[in-house]
Structures are given as C-alpha cells and as structure tokens.
C-alpha cells in the first residue's frame, strides 16, 4: 500500500496527555503537540530538532495562526517543547520535543495506565536519550558565546533555546552567527535564531533547485 502514513507514540494518549494539555495549557494544545510529535517522528529516528512553517501547523490542526502561536508559547512555558517561533507564519518554526517529557502525574502512575507490553519498552520522549559525547561541552561553549557576544540576559527559556541551537546547527555556524550579532549590535537571542533559521531555509530551497 503506497498511502502515506502518519504516526506518533500511542503511550502519549494512554498516559493522559490530551486532557492534561488541553486543561493546563489551553484548548487545542493536544492537537498542536500531536502534530509536532508526528512531524518529529516523520523526520527523525530519535527525538531531535525539526522545522515546519507555523502556517502549515495551523492548517494541519484546523486552528488559527494566532491560536497556534499562543499554544506554542504555553507548551514552551510548561517545558514540553523548546522552540523558536518566527515573526511571519510562513517562515519555519524551529522546535524540539522535550526528552524526558514532564508527565501528567508520577512516573509510576503514568506507567500504570499503559498496557503491560508497553511498560517493558523504551518509550520515545519518556526515556532520556543519551547525550552525544562532548555535547555538554558544546552547550557550555554556545552559552559562553551568547553571553560574550549577544547579551548577559539569561533565564530557563533562553537556555533551552541555546541548547536547541547547539543540537541543530554546526558549531562554526553558531560562532559566525554570534560574531555577526556582535558586529551588527544585535542584543537578543531571538534575532540570532531568526537569522540562522532563515539562512537554513534559504539553503534548503537552493539545494532543491
């Protein structure tokens, strides 16, 4: 059968995430999160950063762009995702699903809701992916580069976005982006990330031609 299939881990629904997200974030949060998960599963063997236009996410969930953007902000505040939301909805969202995910209850309670067979499996987004060797050193380097070249402002959301950059982009590209930011007087991580995502998107379009 050649029909395209879309999949996401069944344990997320069985664990109670749909009701929990729609209550704790806002209505529609589960639809948006599930589409993010499906996109990650489609393009990444293991959880990793991915991109898609915000307008496409809105179209595939049947929600307005403004609603999707508010939901993304809520998912980010709940530490369910790390993401960068672009200024224009037709530009790419850069996102990564948090691993391990914060759970709607204790691990024991959540696992108890799953069929016995699933309890024995390594579950995507629940079991921590082992960091690649040297990744913590790379993250420290990226954090230092941001503090030295962009801004001294730091909080948990900025740190999450810096980790996202460290995983998604080559070290040299991040260094160049920070150097350009310092030269141009850019003093926010949002501006740096925006240009890196746009640069990546332009490169992907060029490769297709």
N, C-alpha and C positions, 0 to 999 in steps of 0.2 A: 504494500500500500504506500503510495507516494504522498499522501496528505501530510502537511506539516503538523507536527505535534508540539504542544507547549506543556511543560511540566514544572512542578515545584514540589518540595518535600511534603508528604502527607502529614507528617508529625506536627507541623506548624498549626494546621487546623485542629487536629485531635487534641493538641495541648491547650487550646482555648484562646489562641491569639486573635481570631476575628472579633469576638465580643470585647476582649480586653483592649484592643487597639481602638475600636470604634467608641469605647467609653472613655479611655484615658487620653486619647489624642483628639479625635473628633470623628463624627460620622464620615464614612468613606475612606478612613485611614487604612483599613484592611485591604480594600481594593487597590489602593496605590501601592501599599507594601507588597502585596502578592504579585503585582506586575513587575515591581523592581526585582523580586526574587526570581520570577520567571525569566527575566532578561539576564540576570546573573547566571542562572542555570544553563541558559542557551549559549552564552559566550565563554564561560569559564568552567573548567573542570572542577576546580576548587574555588571557594569564595575569593573574589578579587575585584578591584575597581572595574567599572564599566561605564559607558556613556550612552545616553539617548536624549533626543530633544524633549523638552518639557511639553511642548505641544503634542508630540506623539504619545507621551504618557497620559495626557489629558484625553486625547481621542480614544485610547485603548481602554480607559477606565470609565468613559462617559461623563467625566466631570469637567467643570470649567477650569481654565488655566489658573485663575486666582485661587480657586479652592485647592487645587493640587499643590500650589506653592505654599499655602498655609499648612497643608498636611505635611509636606516635606519638612517645613520648619518644626512642626510638632514632633515628627519622628526623630529629627535630629536632636531636639531637646531631651527626648526620652532615651537618647543614646542607642537607638535601634539602627541608625544608619550614620555614616559620615558622608557629607555631600557638599557640593558647591552648586548653587542654583544661579544660572546666568541671568543677565539683565533682560534678554529677549527670549521668548518661549520657543522660538525656532532654533536656538542655539542649544548645544549639548549640556545636559546635566551630567556632572561627574559624581559618581556615587559608589559606595561600598556598604554591604550589609555587615553589621557588627557581628563578630565571632569571638567569644560565645555571646549569643543574644541574651539580653535581660529577659527573664521569664515571668509569666503571669502567675507567680507562686513559687514555692520552693522546688528545687530540682526533684526531690522525692515525689512530691505531689504531681508535678507535671509528667514525670516518667510513669507514674502510676496510672495515668489516663491513656497511655499508649498500649497497643497490643503487645503481648509478651515478646513476640518475634522482633518488634522494633526496638524494644528495650535493650536488646543484645547488640544492636548495630551501632556503628559510629554515625551520628546524625549530623547532617550538614547544618551549620550555624550554631549547633549546641556544643560540639566538641571542638576545643581550641585547635586551630591549625598551627602546627609548629613553625615559628618564625624561621625564615631562611638565615643561614649563618651570616653574621655581620649586619643583620637588619637593624638591630637596636643601635649599633654604632652609626649606621646611616641616618636613622631618625634623629639621633643627637646632632649629627652634622647638619641636617636640614634645619633643625630648631636653632642651632647656633647661627647658621647663615641668615635665617629670618631675623633674628634679634640684632645681628650686626649690620644688616643692610636695609631692612624694611621698617621694623617697629619694635619697641620694647613692650608693647601690649601683649599680654598672654593670658589665656583662660582655657578651659577644657575644650571648648568648641574650636578654638584656633589650633590647639594641639592635635585634635582629631583631624583637622584639615591638613596640617603639616604631615601627619602620618600617612594620610591619603596621597599626598603628593609624592612622598618618599617611596611608596609602593608602586604608584602608577607611572612615574616618569624617570628616565635615566638621570643619574647623579649629575652629569655635566650639564644637562638641560636645566635642571633646577638651579645650579650655580649661575648659569648665564642669566636666567630669569631674575634672580636676586640682584645680580650685578646691574642689569638694565634698570631694575626698580630703583636702585640707589642713585644711578646716574640721572634718571628721569624725575626723581623726587617722589616716587610712589611710596606712600607710607601705610598701605593697608594690604593684608594678605589677599583680600578679595580681588584687588586689582591685579596682583601677580597671578593668581589662579585663573582669572578670566582670560588673560593673555595666553597662558600656557594651554588652556583648553581650546581656545580659538586657533592657536598655532597647530595643535594636534589635528583639529578638524580640517584645517586647510590642507595639511599634509596628506590626510586620508583621501580627500577629494582629488588631490593631484595624482595619487597612486592609482586611482580608478580610471584615469584617462590615459 
